[in-house]
Amino acid sequence: MRQFFADKQTRAKCHIYAMLESYAKKRHISFHTPGHKIGKWDITELSYSDNLACPSGCIAAAERDIAQILGAKKSFILTDGSTCGVFCMLYAAKATGVQTVYLIEPVHISVYNACAALGLTPLFTVDGADAILCTSPDYYGNIADFKALKATGKLLLVDGAHGGHLHYNKELYAGAYADLWVDGVHKSLPALTQGAVVSAKTETLAEKLREAVGIFRTTSPSYPVMASVEYAVKYPRNERLETLVKGYKNDRVRVNEDYTKLLTLFGKNAFQAQKYLENKGVYAEFCDGNNLCFYLSPATKLRDFKKLKTLLKKTFEKYPYEPIKETQRIPAPLVFEENGTEWVALSASENRVCAANCGLFPPCTPLLQKGERITQEKIALLTNAKNVFGLNDGRILVYEE
Ligand SMILES: Cc1ncc(COP(=O)(O)O)c(C=O)c1O
């Protein structure tokens, strides 16, 4: 466990970690869940361990500190990822009367799923929308134009799955502008996978959010994940790393406003470059068929970043940039929605109309949207990707014609 909570000073400020550590030293014979029976660190709700569903001890103290750091009226720890946060945020918005939401693409698949499950209508224009949902930062480190969005006067929801670390910098941070927002703590801060936070700016929204977390969160939250969320939010900023990354000048490298997303341009050679680097033990977050995207965090070691730079120099020489053909969306006539659907081999799907969202995993944004014509370029991207969503054993769902 210590490996995941390596910074002593941060650890010392953490309520949940302190509880777990103190009881890990005591005699404990487990006749409770979980079934591994180790009885320490990964425990359940016991007389001393508080309860995420109705906290009054160390978890309540952690949530209070988190809300204060994030500038929220109320923050809720999530152990079910930002996906749960997105569902909670949209549920809370609906509970205030929202029916239509302007989705600013790119948005994660969980947003489409939550809209469908909650009966909210997604719109792709601000006209007629009751609320706005944007992703910030996006997968490439772009920050939303919060001031312009705020000026619309509409309820603002921000999916900050990739922006938990930005609370250090209020100019770029969702919580400085949003009414409801998610911090995907595990993606850009040193939390265990699935650690996230959902927050509300006002008392009224906080009450709706409380109702939402009661519905969407698991009733068996992981204590190590909860402890890691508190630890990660309290983890210090890494200004030396930020300066090094921002000072990295190379024609093939781009760093947008968010320094934790380092984009390297390879074009057609991106998948090969990824393989080359992986053979050397270096793993990027994802390859979109054009860029290889490396994700950093305040816990990235300076020496690892320097190694990456050295290795990238060689990789750029070995794999020059070869431009790819832009892949536009080609919407098909809506009439197809009346038709039945069938699974066909991806390789034989050119020109068919896709019947379900699918794409690369990550970033889990639809490369092909339901109702879109399938092109050879998109087939090639889905074929080359190591991980995808929405496909089934090399087959894609299309409308019958
Ligand atoms: C923008 C965005 N939102 C939400 C999610 C869902 O996050 P999680 O995987 O933590 O549930 C992701 C995950 O990749 C994401 O990229």
The ligand as an SDF file (V2000), in Angstrom:
LIG
                    3D

 16 16  0  0  0  0  0  0  0  0999 V2000
  -13.6080   12.6820  -20.7870 C   0  0  0  0  0  0  0  0  0  0  0  0
  -13.9110   11.4540  -20.0220 C   0  0  0  0  0  0  0  0  0  0  0  0
  -15.0010   11.4230  -19.2510 N   0  0  0  0  0  0  0  0  0  0  0  0
  -15.3240   10.3450  -18.5100 C   0  0  0  0  0  0  0  0  0  0  0  0
  -14.5300    9.2240  -18.5310 C   0  0  0  0  0  0  0  0  0  0  0  0
  -14.9030    8.0460  -17.6970 C   0  0  0  0  0  0  0  0  0  0  0  0
  -13.9720    7.9290  -16.6860 O   0  0  0  0  0  0  0  0  0  0  0  0
  -13.7380    6.5920  -15.8440 P   0  0  0  0  0  0  0  0  0  0  0  0
  -13.0280    5.6720  -16.7640 O   0  0  0  0  0  0  0  0  0  0  0  0
  -12.9510    7.0470  -14.6940 O   0  0  0  0  0  0  0  0  0  0  0  0
  -15.0820    6.0730  -15.4730 O   0  0  0  0  0  0  0  0  0  0  0  0
  -13.3720    9.2030  -19.3120 C   0  0  0  0  0  0  0  0  0  0  0  0
  -12.5280    8.0170  -19.3700 C   0  0  0  0  0  0  0  0  0  0  0  0
  -11.6940    7.8480  -20.2070 O   0  0  0  0  0  0  0  0  0  0  0  0
  -13.0670   10.3370  -20.0870 C   0  0  0  0  0  0  0  0  0  0  0  0
  -11.9900   10.3600  -20.8740 O   0  0  0  0  0  0  0  0  0  0  0  0
  1  2  1  0
  2  3  1  0
  2 15  2  0
  3  4  2  0
  4  5  1  0
  5  6  1  0
  5 12  2  0
  6  7  1  0
  7  8  1  0
  8  9  2  0
  8 10  1  0
  8 11  1  0
 12 13  1  0
 12 15  1  0
 13 14  2  0
 15 16  1  0
M  END
$$$$
